[in-house]
Amino acid sequence: MEHRFATGFQNGTVHVMMFGFIIVMLAALGMSLDLSQVYNRKVEMENVADMAALAAARNLDGTPRGISNAVAAASGVVRSLKYGYGAAMDWSDSAIKFSKSSDGAQGWVDAGTAAAAPQGLLYAMVDTSGLAAISGAVKLTFMPIFNPAVRSVSVRQVAVAGRASLDVTPLGVCAVDPDSPASQHAYTSNVELVEFGFRRGLTYDLMSLNPTLVDPVGAPGQAASASNFSLSIVGPHVCAGTVAAPTLSGGRIAIQQPFPLSSLAAHLNSRFDQYNGSCNPNAAPPDSNVRSYTSANATWVTSDNPNYVPLWAYARAVPWSSYVPGQPEPLNGYTTFGATSTVAHDLYSLLTNFKSSYPSGTATPYLSGAFSTQPSAGHRPGLKYRRVLNVPLLRCPISGSSADVVGIGRFFMTVPATSTAVLAEFAGAITDDLAGGNVEIFK
């Protein structure tokens, strides 16, 4: 009898323990399912924040339009996504802010404030807590059984994206007039815009402007490192036309003199579909128009001196009246002078005429099918504007291994570089913001 009682008691105890164990297991399973839902929503919201921040950052160019496009791009990404149970997400402008650095050291501002002062704002932060609350909400299934007060949790993710490099060729040249970002030059009846002493539409030999090799991987303010100037480091950056720094203007950069053109001319000439193993056509495609423009084949002009021919192959001269002090060049460019005999006589004393074959409207020969040549079939279609080099303009004279950047100049390569010359037509000065570059996620 006692034995039966003991056995029954033991069995009952085992059953109670088993029941308790099952309850614990079910609770653990329920908790894991709830936690899995929370984790999945966290991943979803992280993707939302990353994609929206990247989309926004790609549009930032230092202009009000860039801010507007950034907000629209982020909104478009979010609205195209779905969350949780397949419902479409909604957007709120309160979810995005902008800053001049990835760490927001100078503060984050909302879209309205950013649009009023957009210059230098190259980083976007998307915070999903600014979206509708339901976007990050996770309804819990098992947790409320143990704690009725906990029925849902809200997941928040923050992403920061922005400029990681700059589309600037690591070839620095002296600014003719480093203290005058914009000045005017008057002629008989026309007043021309001159930028840092350069005239648009005129060809300059960059090798006559005290050329320097710019450190392609160091940030402004960093001391020069000899290894940064090795051909293995510099070559790919010259091919692609990039430097690792997100901004240069106003900074002091490490340089090396002189620019080793004999070693890097081939890298520059990838833009003309000339490859000899120096560049990779995939990373450094040719321009979509590889035709050379010289005084001999500039058939749209006549001159008393064929060695002095303002080609206007890519850029036209700009009237001073088109320039607005303190404002960057409009995205669609300045209003330019017309290609007429009157303008030719007035602006350039040796240039007698622009022929009727010169493209009408605002086009230039580079953009005209009549004066263009496609790259080789294997490298088509090429990349438009690859021949335009964004070049750091330096304050000269230069002494030592560093120089001050006063601006960024755009130079259109009219012909392939040689071992001694880089002939390029000045096409205006731009801000770092407008130079463009790759964007990355920073947080």
Secondary structure, DSSP 8 states (H G I E B T S, - for coil): -HHHHHHHHHHHHHHHHHHHHHHHHHHHHHHHHHHHHHHHHHHHHHHHHHHHHHHHHTT-SSSHHHHHHHHHHHHHHHHT-EETTTEE----GGGEEEESSTT-TT--B-HHHHHHS-TT--EEEEEGGGS-HHHHEEE-SSHHHH-TT--EEE---EEEEEE--B---SEEEE-SSTT-SSEEEE-SS-EEEEETTEETT-EEEGGGS--EEE-SSS-TT----GGGGSHHHHHHHHHHT-BS-S--TTSEEEEESS--HHHHHHHHGGGGT--SSSS-TTTS--BS------TTT-TTEEESSTT-----SS----BGGG--TTS---TT--------HHHHHHH-TTEEEE-TTS-STT--GGG-GGG-----GGG-S-BTTTTEEEEEEE-SS--TTEEEEEEEEEEEE-S---SS--EEEEEEEE-HHHH---EEE--
